[in-house]
Amino acid sequence: MAGLDVPWTALEADMRDRTRNRIAAVACCIGIAGLVMTACLTATADQPAAPGGPPNRVLRVATVAVDPLIIWEGDNPSGVMIDMWDLIAGQLGVETQYVRIPSLDDLRESVIDGKADLALGPMQVTSDHEKQLDLSHPILHSGLRIAVRQGQQSGFLSALTSLLSWELLALIGVAVALAVVTGHLLWWFERGNNDHSFPSQYPRGVWEAVWWITSMVVTGGCDDKHVDTLLGRLLAFIWMIGGITLIAALTSVLTATMTADRVSGVIHSPRDLAGHTVGCIDQSVAIRSVKDRGGIPQKYNTTREALEGLQLGMVEAVVADSELLMFLLKESATNDMRLVGPVFDAFDYGIGMPQDSPLREPINAAILAMREDGSFERLRADWLGQHD
């Protein structure tokens, strides 16, 4: 028995060595597999999901402050576009890290340079922007709109009242006074020799003389009356020549009054901006639009300042972004302004993404779902109110 101890001991040692080698090999394989899986997971985390599937990561969303689309107060933004994106992010199952950007140009560059995954703000869906970025389906339809004072009225009475200018009334008063004075003279010259046309009785004779003068000015003559005396005919000749001038003056003043009514009267649509003083934001597209329609742009730094100018009567209307005007009028406590006419020079706002972004398809699908179920329209009404 003692002789068998050495071989058995050697066999056990050999088995233990083989077992250790197997365990080491398995551990090495497991380690390599773990490293490969870790590398794959890290690469997957750095890239969004393939088109059609929701990205499973935190998205950096660049924003620029433009009330009421995006309002930055404190550390977190709010606004109609923020609420819309939160709905989209909920559909995609992603979290959002908002990044504040100082300007629209920087907003585009932040996505192009890879500093942000998305651009959220007044990103118009245009061919120029599409050359730089991928753009989503529109999330907001906007354009220019006109704000006027609530006190502006329309209708027949308003138009009739506007014609009664002081210049017109003064000219009519002078013409009546001249007709009455010269009517007395004409009756005095004719009363003894032309009793048929100008009776000698004072009230009746003067009335007939004034009627003759009026008929001469307006129609060029009076069939049932004639002037016989030299002085009477001289006075009649003066009225014949002067009547032409008087009618021309009346026509000129009336035309000027009607033109002034067109310029300073009620504004109903963009075509009514001609001749008006219109408040616009400096360096905005509204300035060119107002000039193209014959308006006179008055520049302001902000839309709030332009609306204050409208309230004070410094301008007759304000042309600015429709969404912003709706928001400012909704929050105004005075209710002395209103929006008129349709949205013109319209444009759409979308979400900017890098070229060939895999985020585009899932975001577009979420946008279509939000538009179809009315979620976007409800958010728009909550923020901007109803103005139509």
C-alpha positions in Angstrom: 0.0 0.0 0.0 2.8 2.3 0.8 4.2 1.8 -2.7 1.1 3.1 -4.3 1.2 6.5 -2.6 3.7 8.1 -4.9 1.9 7.4 -8.2 -1.5 8.5 -6.8 -0.1 11.7 -5.5 1.5 12.5 -8.9 -1.9 11.8 -10.6 -3.7 14.2 -8.3 -1.2 16.9 -8.9 -1.6 16.5 -12.7 -5.4 16.7 -12.4 -5.2 19.8 -10.3 -2.9 21.5 -12.8 -5.3 20.7 -15.7 -8.3 22.0 -13.7 -6.5 25.2 -12.9 -5.6 25.7 -16.6 -9.2 25.1 -17.6 -10.5 27.6 -15.0 -8.0 30.1 -16.2 -9.0 29.7 -19.8 -12.7 30.0 -19.0 -12.0 33.1 -16.9 -10.0 34.6 -19.8 -12.8 34.0 -22.2 -15.3 35.5 -19.8 -13.1 38.6 -19.4 -12.7 39.0 -23.1 -16.5 38.6 -23.7 -17.1 41.2 -21.0 -14.8 43.7 -22.6 -16.4 43.2 -26.0 -19.9 43.7 -24.5 -18.8 46.8 -22.6 -17.4 48.3 -25.8 -20.6 47.5 -27.7 -22.8 49.1 -25.1 -20.6 52.2 -24.9 -20.7 52.6 -28.7 -24.5 52.1 -28.6 -24.9 54.7 -25.9 -23.0 57.2 -27.9 -25.3 56.8 -31.0 -29.1 57.3 -31.3 -31.3 54.4 -32.2 -31.8 53.5 -35.8 -34.6 55.2 -37.7 -38.0 54.1 -36.6 -36.9 53.3 -33.0 -36.8 55.7 -30.1 -33.3 56.9 -29.0 -32.5 55.7 -25.5 -30.4 58.5 -24.1 -30.4 62.1 -22.9 -30.7 64.6 -25.8 -29.0 68.0 -25.7 -31.6 70.5 -27.1 -30.2 73.9 -28.0 -32.7 76.7 -27.4 -32.8 80.5 -28.0 -35.1 82.7 -25.9 -37.9 84.1 -28.1 -41.1 84.8 -26.2 -43.6 83.1 -26.2 -42.0 80.2 -28.1 -39.2 79.7 -25.5 -39.1 81.7 -22.3 -35.9 81.5 -20.1 -36.6 82.4 -16.5 -34.1 80.9 -14.1 -32.5 77.5 -14.9 -35.3 75.9 -16.9 -37.1 77.2 -20.0 -40.8 77.3 -20.6 -43.0 78.3 -23.5 -45.2 76.8 -26.2 -42.3 75.1 -28.0 -40.9 73.7 -24.8 -44.3 72.1 -24.0 -44.5 70.7 -27.5 -41.0 69.2 -27.3 -41.8 67.6 -23.9 -44.7 65.8 -25.6 -42.5 64.6 -28.4 -39.8 63.5 -25.9 -42.4 61.6 -24.0 -43.4 59.8 -27.2 -39.7 59.0 -27.9 -38.9 58.0 -24.3 -35.9 60.3 -24.0 -34.7 62.8 -21.4 -33.8 66.4 -22.3 -30.9 68.6 -21.4 -31.7 72.1 -22.4 -28.8 74.3 -23.6 -29.3 78.1 -23.8 -28.0 79.7 -27.0 -27.6 83.5 -27.4 -28.8 83.9 -31.0 -30.4 82.1 -33.9 -27.2 81.9 -35.9 -25.5 80.3 -32.9 -28.5 78.0 -32.6 -27.8 76.6 -36.0 -24.1 76.4 -35.5 -24.5 74.5 -32.2 -26.1 71.6 -34.1 -23.7 71.8 -37.1 -20.7 71.7 -34.8 -22.1 68.8 -32.7 -22.5 70.8 -29.5 -26.2 69.9 -29.4 -28.3 67.1 -30.8 -31.3 69.3 -31.7 -32.1 73.0 -32.3 -35.4 74.2 -30.9 -36.6 77.7 -31.5 -37.7 80.0 -34.3 -36.3 77.7 -36.9 -38.1 78.4 -40.1 -38.7 75.6 -42.5 -37.0 77.1 -45.6 -34.7 75.8 -48.4 -31.8 77.8 -46.9 -32.1 76.1 -43.5 -32.6 72.7 -45.1 -29.2 73.1 -46.8 -27.5 73.4 -43.4 -29.6 71.1 -41.3 -32.2 68.4 -41.4 -35.6 69.9 -40.5 -38.5 68.1 -38.9 -42.2 68.4 -40.0 -43.6 71.8 -38.9 -44.6 72.1 -35.2 -46.0 75.6 -35.5 -47.5 77.6 -38.4 -46.8 81.3 -38.1 -46.2 84.5 -40.2 -46.9 88.2 -39.9 -50.1 89.6 -38.4 -51.5 93.1 -37.8 -52.5 94.6 -34.5 -54.6 97.7 -34.2 -56.4 99.7 -31.5 -59.7 98.3 -30.4 -61.4 101.7 -30.8 -61.1 101.6 -34.6 -64.5 101.3 -36.1 -65.9 100.6 -39.6 -69.2 101.1 -41.4 -71.2 103.8 -43.1 -71.4 106.2 -40.1 -67.7 106.0 -39.6 -67.0 106.7 -43.3 -69.5 109.6 -43.3 -68.0 111.1 -40.2 -64.5 110.9 -41.6 -65.6 113.0 -44.7 -66.7 115.9 -42.5 -63.3 117.5 -42.1 -62.7 121.0 -40.8 -61.2 122.0 -44.2 -64.3 120.9 -46.1 -66.7 122.5 -43.6 -64.8 125.8 -43.7 -64.8 125.9 -47.5 -68.5 125.1 -47.7 -69.1 127.9 -45.1 -67.1 130.4 -47.1 -69.0 129.5 -50.3 -72.4 129.9 -48.6 -71.4 133.2 -47.1 -70.3 134.5 -50.5 -73.5 133.2 -52.1 -75.6 135.1 -49.6 -73.7 138.3 -49.8 -73.6 138.4 -53.6 -77.2 137.2 -53.7 -78.1 140.5 -52.0 -76.1 142.5 -54.5 -77.6 140.7 -57.5 -81.2 141.1 -56.1 -80.4 144.8 -55.6 -79.2 145.3 -59.2 -82.1 143.4 -60.7 -85.1 144.1 -58.4 -86.4 147.1 -60.4 -85.9 145.8 -63.9 -86.4 142.0 -63.7 -89.2 141.4 -61.3 -90.0 138.0 -62.9 -86.6 136.5 -62.1 -85.9 138.4 -58.9 -89.0 139.7 -57.2 -88.8 143.1 -55.5 -89.9 141.6 -52.1 -86.8 141.3 -50.0 -86.9 137.8 -48.5 -88.2 136.2 -51.7 -86.0 138.2 -54.1 -82.8 137.5 -52.2 -83.7 133.8 -52.0 -84.2 133.6 -55.8 -80.8 135.4 -56.3 -79.0 132.9 -54.0 -80.7 130.0 -55.8 -79.6 131.4 -59.2 -76.0 131.7 -57.9 -76.1 128.1 -56.6 -77.5 126.8 -59.8 -74.9 128.7 -61.8 -72.0 127.2 -59.8 -73.3 123.6 -59.6 -75.0 123.1 -63.0 -73.7 126.1 -65.1 -77.0 127.9 -65.4 -80.6 128.3 -64.4 -83.2 128.0 -67.2 -86.1 129.9 -65.7 -84.1 133.0 -64.7 -82.0 135.6 -66.6 -79.9 138.6 -65.6 -80.7 141.9 -67.5 -78.7 144.7 -65.9 -75.0 145.5 -66.6 -73.9 145.2 -63.0 -76.0 142.1 -62.6 -74.3 140.5 -65.6 -70.9 141.5 -64.4 -71.6 139.8 -61.0 -72.9 136.8 -62.9 -69.7 136.6 -65.0 -67.6 136.7 -61.8 -69.6 133.8 -60.4 -69.3 131.9 -63.7 -65.5 132.1 -63.5 -65.3 131.8 -59.7 -67.7 128.9 -59.7 -65.2 126.8 -61.7 -62.5 127.5 -59.1 -64.9 126.8 -56.2 -65.9 123.5 -57.6 -62.3 122.6 -58.2 -61.5 123.6 -54.6 -64.3 121.5 -53.2 -63.3 118.5 -55.3 -59.7 118.8 -54.1 -60.6 119.1 -50.4 -63.1 116.2 -50.7 -60.5 114.0 -52.5 -57.9 114.9 -49.9 -60.3 114.0 -47.1 -61.1 110.6 -48.7 -57.4 109.9 -49.1 -56.8 110.8 -45.5 -59.6 108.5 -44.5 -57.8 105.8 -46.5 -54.5 106.5 -44.8 -55.7 107.0 -41.2 -58.9 105.0 -41.3 -59.6 101.4 -40.4 -57.0 98.7 -41.2 -58.6 95.4 -42.1 -55.9 93.5 -44.0 -52.3 93.9 -45.3 -53.4 95.8 -48.4 -54.8 98.6 -46.0 -51.3 99.3 -44.7 -50.6 101.7 -47.6 -49.8 105.2 -46.2 -50.0 104.0 -42.6 -47.4 104.5 -39.9 -46.7 100.9 -38.8 -44.6 99.7 -35.8 -42.1 97.0 -36.7 -39.2 95.4 -34.9 -35.8 96.7 -36.0 -34.1 94.4 -38.6 -37.2 92.1 -38.8 -38.8 90.8 -42.0 -41.8 92.9 -41.1 -40.1 96.1 -42.2 -39.6 94.9 -45.8 -43.2 93.5 -45.9 -44.7 96.8 -44.7 -42.6 98.8 -47.3 -43.7 96.5 -50.1 -47.3 97.3 -49.2 -46.8 101.1 -49.2 -46.7 101.4 -45.4 -44.3 103.6 -43.4 -42.4 101.4 -40.9 -41.6 102.9 -37.5 -38.8 100.8 -35.9 -38.9 99.6 -32.3 -36.5 97.4 -30.3 -39.2 95.0 -29.1 -42.7 94.1 -30.0 -43.8 95.2 -26.5 -42.5 98.7 -27.2 -44.3 98.7 -30.6 -47.6 97.8 -28.9 -47.0 100.6 -26.3 -46.6 103.0 -29.2 -49.8 101.8 -30.7 -51.6 102.4 -27.4 -50.3 105.9 -27.3 -51.3 106.7 -30.9 -47.7 107.0 -32.1 -48.4 104.4 -34.8 -51.6 103.2 -36.4 -50.8 99.5 -36.4 -48.1 97.0 -35.5 -46.9 94.2 -37.8 -45.0 91.4 -36.1 -44.8 87.6 -35.7 -48.3 86.3 -35.3 -47.5 84.0 -32.3 -45.8 86.8 -30.4 -48.7 89.2 -31.0 -51.2 86.6 -29.8 -49.2 86.0 -26.7 -48.7 89.7 -25.8 -52.4 90.6 -26.4 -53.5 87.6 -24.3 -51.4 88.7 -21.4 -52.4 92.4 -21.8 -54.7 93.6 -19.0 -56.1 96.5 -21.1 -57.9 94.7 -23.9 -57.6 97.8 -26.0 -55.9 96.1 -29.0 -56.9 93.4 -31.4 -55.6 91.4 -34.3 -57.1 92.0 -37.8 -56.7 90.3 -41.1 -55.2 86.9 -42.0 -51.6 85.7 -41.4 -49.5 86.9 -44.3 -45.9 86.2 -45.5 -46.5 82.8 -43.7 -43.8 80.4 -42.6 -43.5 77.2 -40.5 -41.3 76.4 -37.5 -39.6 73.0 -37.2 -36.9 71.3 -35.2 -33.3 71.4 -36.5 -31.1 68.3 -36.6 -27.7 67.4 -38.1 -27.7 66.2 -41.7 -28.8 62.6 -42.1 -29.8 62.4 -38.4 -31.4 59.1 -37.3 -33.6 61.2 -35.0 -35.5 62.6 -37.9 -37.9 59.8 -38.6 -39.0 59.1 -35.0 -39.4 62.8 -34.3 -41.5 63.3 -37.5 -43.7 60.3 -36.5 -44.2 61.8 -33.0 -45.0 65.2 -34.5 -47.6 63.7 -36.9 -49.2 61.9 -33.9 -49.4 65.1 -31.9 -50.9 67.0 -34.7 -53.5 64.4 -35.5 -54.7 64.1 -31.9 -54.9 67.9 -31.5 -52.3 68.1 -28.7 -50.3 70.8 -30.5 -53.4 72.9 -31.1 -54.5 72.7 -27.5 -51.1 73.8 -26.3 -51.1 76.7 -28.8 -54.5 77.9 -27.5 -53.4 77.6 -23.9 -50.4 79.7 -24.5 -51.6 82.2 -27.1 -55.4 82.3 -26.6 -58.0 82.5 -29.3 -57.9 85.7 -31.5 -59.8 84.7 -34.7 
